[in-house]
Amino acid sequence: MYLSPLKDSAVAAGTDKTDFSYSFLPGVLFMAMLWLIHVLTYLTDASIAWLGVLPRNFFGLIGIVASPLIHADLLHLLSNSFPLVLLAGFIFYLHRSVALRVLGTIYLGSGLLTWLLGRSSYHIGASGLVYGMAGYLLFNGFLKQNRGAMAVSLAVLFLYGGLFYGLFPAEERISWEGHVGGLIAGFVAALLFGEKTEAIKKKEAIVLQTDVVQKHLSHTLGSHHQYFHIAYTVQKPKPAAIVSHTYKLGPATNTFPLSTGPQVAQR
């Protein structure tokens, strides 16, 4: 039996493309704010590094919120800009329902861990966020053990495998503690809010909507192929049960009245 759904698949594809594009908007806006702050500090010759995280200092706690907004120079900002937009876009597109909670956990968690573990110096920059988002996408795939999420994890490893060199002490001026704190915060976010990707959810969702009329092509009604319509009222079946209905074709009306009640077979 051939199913010809009335919903236009092209419209659905266009909607998915729009959702994908808009998923990068929050990251773009955040990056624009970072650039605005950097340009203003450059034009006014102001030094705001004192707003960074100063570990184990009470006034250094302000850096948990402020430090990702501050960058040392143009190269520092450039190195964080593209990964911020790309990784944030992936999280908003693939995990839209928990994206804000994930990013909030990474934002605050990376700063707090840097405050606890870092050297006695001002730690600035959004690298902790980059490591946190990469860590969330990476760990979520391996923790949830589904193909879609694991594919994203492998893509992150392929694109940003070099980031993990920053987890070890190399240069004195690089805050490797902030990178480690971000990665740990991403792992915690994956434990708390990890889920299957939205693409996997769509495939697992019930295809038919309530009160849907679909066009069928039958090879059994007479010597010629004939089209007829069946109206569905779809209800989510109960777990561990198979529900079946028996239909009989009415010769006079070419309709399918329900002849018997539902038969339930328990697994």
C-alpha positions as a Markdown table, in Angstrom:
| # | Residue | x | y | z |
|---|---|---|---|---|
| 1 | Met | 0.0 | 0.0 | 0.0 |
| 2 | Tyr | 1.4 | 3.4 | -1.0 |
| 3 | Leu | 1.1 | 6.4 | 1.3 |
| 4 | Ser | 1.0 | 9.9 | -0.1 |
| 5 | Pro | 1.1 | 12.4 | 2.8 |
| 6 | Leu | -0.6 | 15.7 | 2.3 |
| 7 | Lys | 2.0 | 17.7 | 4.1 |
| 8 | Asp | 4.6 | 19.2 | 1.7 |
| 9 | Ser | 8.0 | 17.9 | 2.5 |
| 10 | Ala | 9.6 | 20.9 | 0.9 |
| 11 | Val | 8.0 | 23.2 | 3.5 |
| 12 | Ala | 9.4 | 21.0 | 6.3 |
| 13 | Ala | 12.9 | 21.1 | 4.7 |
| 14 | Gly | 12.7 | 24.9 | 4.5 |
| 15 | Thr | 11.7 | 25.0 | 8.2 |
| 16 | Asp | 14.7 | 22.9 | 9.2 |
| 17 | Lys | 17.0 | 25.2 | 7.2 |
| 18 | Thr | 15.6 | 28.2 | 9.0 |
| 19 | Asp | 15.9 | 26.6 | 12.4 |
| 20 | Phe | 19.6 | 25.7 | 11.6 |
| 21 | Ser | 20.4 | 29.3 | 10.5 |
| 22 | Tyr | 18.7 | 30.9 | 13.5 |
| 23 | Ser | 20.5 | 28.5 | 15.9 |
| 24 | Phe | 23.7 | 30.5 | 15.2 |
| 25 | Leu | 22.2 | 33.9 | 16.0 |
| 26 | Pro | 22.8 | 33.8 | 19.8 |
| 27 | Gly | 26.5 | 33.0 | 19.2 |
| 28 | Val | 26.8 | 35.7 | 16.7 |
| 29 | Leu | 25.2 | 38.3 | 19.0 |
| 30 | Phe | 27.5 | 37.2 | 21.9 |
| 31 | Met | 30.5 | 37.5 | 19.6 |
| 32 | Ala | 29.4 | 40.9 | 18.5 |
| 33 | Met | 29.2 | 42.0 | 22.2 |
| 34 | Leu | 32.8 | 40.7 | 22.7 |
| 35 | Trp | 34.1 | 42.7 | 19.7 |
| 36 | Leu | 32.2 | 45.8 | 20.9 |
| 37 | Ile | 33.8 | 45.6 | 24.3 |
| 38 | His | 37.3 | 45.0 | 22.8 |
| 39 | Val | 36.9 | 48.0 | 20.4 |
| 40 | Leu | 35.7 | 50.3 | 23.2 |
| 41 | Thr | 38.6 | 49.3 | 25.5 |
| 42 | Tyr | 41.1 | 49.9 | 22.6 |
| 43 | Leu | 39.7 | 53.3 | 21.7 |
| 44 | Thr | 39.6 | 54.5 | 25.3 |
| 45 | Asp | 42.9 | 52.8 | 26.2 |
| 46 | Ala | 41.3 | 51.3 | 29.2 |
| 47 | Ser | 42.6 | 48.3 | 31.1 |
| 48 | Ile | 39.8 | 46.0 | 32.4 |
| 49 | Ala | 41.9 | 42.9 | 33.1 |
| 50 | Trp | 41.2 | 43.4 | 36.8 |
| 51 | Leu | 37.7 | 42.2 | 36.1 |
| 52 | Gly | 39.0 | 38.8 | 35.3 |
| 53 | Val | 39.0 | 35.8 | 37.6 |
| 54 | Leu | 41.4 | 36.2 | 40.5 |
| 55 | Pro | 41.5 | 32.7 | 42.1 |
| 56 | Arg | 40.6 | 32.3 | 45.8 |
| 57 | Asn | 40.1 | 36.1 | 46.2 |
| 58 | Phe | 36.6 | 37.3 | 47.2 |
| 59 | Phe | 36.7 | 40.3 | 44.7 |
| 60 | Gly | 38.0 | 37.9 | 42.1 |
| 61 | Leu | 34.5 | 36.2 | 42.0 |
| 62 | Ile | 33.3 | 39.0 | 39.8 |
| 63 | Gly | 35.4 | 37.5 | 37.1 |
| 64 | Ile | 33.1 | 34.4 | 36.9 |
| 65 | Val | 30.7 | 36.7 | 35.0 |
| 66 | Ala | 33.1 | 39.3 | 33.5 |
| 67 | Ser | 36.2 | 37.3 | 32.5 |
| 68 | Pro | 34.7 | 35.7 | 29.3 |
| 69 | Leu | 33.9 | 39.2 | 28.0 |
| 70 | Ile | 37.5 | 40.4 | 28.3 |
| 71 | His | 40.4 | 39.5 | 25.9 |
| 72 | Ala | 44.0 | 40.5 | 26.0 |
| 73 | Asp | 44.5 | 41.4 | 22.4 |
| 74 | Leu | 43.1 | 41.0 | 18.9 |
| 75 | Leu | 44.6 | 37.6 | 18.3 |
| 76 | His | 43.2 | 36.3 | 21.6 |
| 77 | Leu | 39.7 | 37.5 | 20.5 |
| 78 | Leu | 40.0 | 36.1 | 17.0 |
| 79 | Ser | 41.0 | 32.6 | 18.3 |
| 80 | Asn | 37.8 | 32.4 | 20.3 |
| 81 | Ser | 35.3 | 34.1 | 18.0 |
| 82 | Phe | 34.7 | 31.4 | 15.4 |
| 83 | Pro | 34.6 | 28.4 | 17.8 |
| 84 | Leu | 32.1 | 30.3 | 20.0 |
| 85 | Val | 29.7 | 30.8 | 17.2 |
| 86 | Leu | 30.0 | 27.3 | 15.7 |
| 87 | Leu | 29.8 | 25.3 | 18.9 |
| 88 | Ala | 27.0 | 27.5 | 20.4 |
| 89 | Gly | 25.1 | 27.0 | 17.1 |
| 90 | Phe | 25.4 | 23.3 | 17.3 |
| 91 | Ile | 24.1 | 23.2 | 20.9 |
| 92 | Phe | 21.1 | 25.4 | 20.1 |
| 93 | Tyr | 20.3 | 23.4 | 17.0 |
| 94 | Leu | 20.8 | 19.9 | 18.3 |
| 95 | His | 19.8 | 20.5 | 22.0 |
| 96 | Arg | 17.4 | 23.4 | 21.8 |
| 97 | Ser | 15.3 | 22.4 | 24.8 |
| 98 | Val | 18.2 | 22.4 | 27.2 |
| 99 | Ala | 20.6 | 24.8 | 25.4 |
| 100 | Leu | 20.2 | 27.7 | 27.8 |
| 101 | Arg | 20.7 | 25.5 | 30.9 |
| 102 | Val | 23.8 | 23.9 | 29.3 |
| 103 | Leu | 25.4 | 27.2 | 28.4 |
| 104 | Gly | 24.6 | 28.7 | 31.8 |
| 105 | Thr | 26.2 | 25.7 | 33.5 |
| 106 | Ile | 29.3 | 26.0 | 31.4 |
| 107 | Tyr | 29.5 | 29.8 | 31.8 |
| 108 | Leu | 29.3 | 29.8 | 35.6 |
| 109 | Gly | 30.9 | 26.4 | 36.1 |
| 110 | Ser | 34.1 | 27.2 | 34.1 |
| 111 | Gly | 34.6 | 30.5 | 35.9 |
| 112 | Leu | 34.0 | 28.9 | 39.4 |
| 113 | Leu | 36.4 | 26.1 | 38.7 |
| 114 | Thr | 39.0 | 28.5 | 37.5 |
| 115 | Trp | 38.6 | 30.5 | 40.7 |
| 116 | Leu | 39.1 | 27.3 | 42.7 |
| 117 | Leu | 42.0 | 25.8 | 40.7 |
| 118 | Gly | 43.8 | 28.7 | 39.0 |
| 119 | Arg | 47.1 | 30.3 | 39.7 |
| 120 | Ser | 47.2 | 33.6 | 41.5 |
| 121 | Ser | 46.8 | 35.8 | 38.5 |
| 122 | Tyr | 44.0 | 37.4 | 36.5 |
| 123 | His | 42.4 | 34.9 | 34.1 |
| 124 | Ile | 40.5 | 36.4 | 31.2 |
| 125 | Gly | 39.0 | 35.3 | 27.9 |
| 126 | Ala | 36.2 | 33.1 | 26.6 |
| 127 | Ser | 38.4 | 30.0 | 26.1 |
| 128 | Gly | 36.7 | 28.3 | 29.0 |
| 129 | Leu | 33.4 | 28.6 | 27.2 |
| 130 | Val | 34.9 | 27.1 | 24.1 |
| 131 | Tyr | 36.3 | 24.1 | 26.0 |
| 132 | Gly | 33.0 | 23.7 | 27.9 |
| 133 | Met | 30.9 | 23.6 | 24.8 |
| 134 | Ala | 33.2 | 21.2 | 23.0 |
| 135 | Gly | 33.3 | 19.0 | 26.1 |
| 136 | Tyr | 29.5 | 19.0 | 26.3 |
| 137 | Leu | 29.1 | 17.9 | 22.7 |
| 138 | Leu | 31.9 | 15.3 | 23.1 |
| 139 | Phe | 30.8 | 13.7 | 26.3 |
| 140 | Asn | 27.1 | 13.8 | 25.5 |
| 141 | Gly | 27.6 | 11.5 | 22.6 |
| 142 | Phe | 29.6 | 8.9 | 24.5 |
| 143 | Leu | 27.3 | 9.1 | 27.6 |
| 144 | Lys | 24.0 | 8.7 | 25.7 |
| 145 | Gln | 25.3 | 6.0 | 23.3 |
| 146 | Asn | 23.2 | 7.0 | 20.2 |
| 147 | Arg | 24.5 | 7.4 | 16.7 |
| 148 | Gly | 23.5 | 11.0 | 16.1 |
| 149 | Ala | 25.1 | 12.3 | 19.3 |
| 150 | Met | 28.2 | 10.2 | 18.7 |
| 151 | Ala | 28.5 | 11.5 | 15.2 |
| 152 | Val | 28.6 | 15.0 | 16.7 |
| 153 | Ser | 31.2 | 13.9 | 19.2 |
| 154 | Leu | 33.5 | 12.6 | 16.4 |
| 155 | Ala | 33.0 | 15.8 | 14.4 |
| 156 | Val | 34.1 | 17.8 | 17.5 |
| 157 | Leu | 37.1 | 15.6 | 17.9 |
| 158 | Phe | 38.0 | 16.0 | 14.2 |
| 159 | Leu | 37.5 | 19.8 | 14.2 |
| 160 | Tyr | 38.8 | 20.7 | 17.6 |
| 161 | Gly | 41.1 | 17.9 | 18.6 |
| 162 | Gly | 44.0 | 20.4 | 18.8 |
| 163 | Leu | 42.2 | 22.2 | 21.6 |
| 164 | Phe | 43.1 | 19.5 | 24.0 |
| 165 | Tyr | 46.7 | 20.4 | 23.9 |
| 166 | Gly | 45.6 | 23.5 | 25.8 |
| 167 | Leu | 44.7 | 21.4 | 28.8 |
| 168 | Phe | 48.3 | 21.1 | 29.9 |
| 169 | Pro | 50.7 | 23.8 | 31.1 |
| 170 | Ala | 52.7 | 25.1 | 28.2 |
| 171 | Glu | 53.0 | 28.9 | 28.1 |
| 172 | Glu | 53.0 | 31.0 | 31.2 |
| 173 | Arg | 50.5 | 33.5 | 29.9 |
| 174 | Ile | 47.9 | 30.9 | 28.9 |
| 175 | Ser | 45.3 | 29.9 | 31.5 |
| 176 | Trp | 45.3 | 26.1 | 31.1 |
| 177 | Glu | 43.3 | 26.0 | 34.4 |
| 178 | Gly | 40.5 | 27.9 | 32.6 |
| 179 | His | 40.5 | 25.3 | 29.8 |
| 180 | Val | 40.4 | 22.4 | 32.3 |
| 181 | Gly | 37.6 | 24.1 | 34.2 |
| 182 | Gly | 35.6 | 24.6 | 31.0 |
| 183 | Leu | 36.0 | 21.0 | 30.0 |
| 184 | Ile | 34.9 | 19.7 | 33.5 |
| 185 | Ala | 31.9 | 22.1 | 33.3 |
| 186 | Gly | 31.0 | 20.6 | 29.9 |
| 187 | Phe | 31.2 | 17.1 | 31.3 |
| 188 | Val | 28.9 | 18.1 | 34.3 |
| 189 | Ala | 26.4 | 19.7 | 31.8 |
| 190 | Ala | 26.4 | 16.5 | 29.8 |
| 191 | Leu | 25.6 | 14.5 | 32.9 |
| 192 | Leu | 22.9 | 16.9 | 34.0 |
| 193 | Phe | 21.2 | 17.9 | 30.8 |
| 194 | Gly | 22.6 | 15.5 | 28.1 |
| 195 | Glu | 20.0 | 14.2 | 25.7 |
| 196 | Lys | 19.5 | 12.8 | 22.3 |
| 197 | Thr | 19.9 | 15.2 | 19.4 |
| 198 | Glu | 16.7 | 16.9 | 18.1 |
| 199 | Ala | 17.3 | 15.1 | 14.7 |
| 200 | Ile | 17.2 | 11.7 | 16.5 |
| 201 | Lys | 14.0 | 12.8 | 18.3 |
| 202 | Lys | 12.3 | 13.8 | 15.1 |
| 203 | Lys | 13.0 | 10.3 | 13.6 |
| 204 | Glu | 11.6 | 8.6 | 16.7 |
| 205 | Ala | 8.5 | 10.7 | 16.9 |
| 206 | Ile | 5.2 | 9.5 | 15.7 |
| 207 | Val | 4.9 | 10.5 | 12.0 |
| 208 | Leu | 1.2 | 10.9 | 11.8 |
| 209 | Gln | -0.6 | 13.8 | 13.5 |
| 210 | Thr | -4.0 | 13.7 | 15.0 |
| 211 | Asp | -7.0 | 13.8 | 12.6 |
| 212 | Val | -4.9 | 13.3 | 9.5 |
| 213 | Val | -6.4 | 12.4 | 6.1 |
| 214 | Gln | -4.0 | 10.5 | 3.8 |
| 215 | Lys | -4.3 | 9.3 | 0.3 |
| 216 | His | -3.8 | 5.6 | -0.4 |
| 217 | Leu | -3.2 | 3.6 | -3.5 |
| 218 | Ser | -4.6 | 0.1 | -3.4 |
| 219 | His | -3.6 | -2.8 | -5.6 |
| 220 | Thr | -6.5 | -5.0 | -4.3 |
| 221 | Leu | -9.7 | -3.1 | -5.0 |
| 222 | Gly | -10.8 | -4.5 | -8.4 |
| 223 | Ser | -8.8 | -5.0 | -11.6 |
| 224 | His | -7.6 | -1.3 | -11.7 |
| 225 | His | -5.6 | 0.6 | -9.1 |
| 226 | Gln | -8.0 | 2.8 | -7.2 |
| 227 | Tyr | -7.4 | 5.7 | -4.8 |
| 228 | Phe | -9.3 | 6.1 | -1.6 |
| 229 | His | -8.8 | 8.2 | 1.6 |
| 230 | Ile | -8.6 | 7.1 | 5.2 |
| 231 | Ala | -9.0 | 9.5 | 8.1 |
| 232 | Tyr | -6.7 | 8.8 | 11.0 |
| 233 | Thr | -7.1 | 9.8 | 14.6 |
| 234 | Val | -3.7 | 8.9 | 16.1 |
| 235 | Gln | -3.3 | 8.3 | 19.8 |
| 236 | Lys | 0.0 | 7.3 | 21.4 |
| 237 | Pro | -0.2 | 3.6 | 22.2 |
| 238 | Lys | 0.3 | 2.4 | 25.8 |
| 239 | Pro | 3.7 | 0.8 | 26.6 |
| 240 | Ala | 4.1 | -2.9 | 26.1 |
| 241 | Ala | 0.8 | -3.2 | 24.1 |
| 242 | Ile | 0.0 | -3.9 | 20.5 |
| 243 | Val | -3.4 | -2.3 | 19.5 |
| 244 | Ser | -5.1 | -3.6 | 16.3 |
| 245 | His | -8.4 | -2.8 | 14.5 |
| 246 | Thr | -10.3 | -4.8 | 12.0 |
| 247 | Tyr | -11.8 | -2.9 | 9.0 |
| 248 | Lys | -14.3 | -4.1 | 6.4 |
| 249 | Leu | -14.9 | -2.4 | 3.1 |
| 250 | Gly | -18.5 | -1.2 | 2.6 |
| 251 | Pro | -19.5 | -2.1 | -1.0 |
| 252 | Ala | -22.0 | 0.7 | -1.3 |
| 253 | Thr | -20.0 | 3.5 | 0.2 |
| 254 | Asn | -16.4 | 2.5 | -0.4 |
| 255 | Thr | -15.7 | 3.4 | 3.2 |
| 256 | Phe | -14.1 | 1.5 | 6.0 |
| 257 | Pro | -16.4 | 1.5 | 9.1 |
| 258 | Leu | -14.9 | 0.0 | 12.2 |
| 259 | Ser | -16.4 | -3.5 | 12.5 |
| 260 | Thr | -14.8 | -4.7 | 15.7 |
| 261 | Gly | -13.3 | -3.0 | 18.8 |
| 262 | Pro | -9.6 | -2.7 | 19.4 |
| 263 | Gln | -7.8 | -5.9 | 20.2 |
| 264 | Val | -4.9 | -5.5 | 22.6 |
| 265 | Ala | -2.1 | -8.0 | 22.8 |
| 266 | Gln | 0.2 | -7.8 | 25.8 |
| 267 | Arg | 3.9 | -8.4 | 25.2 |
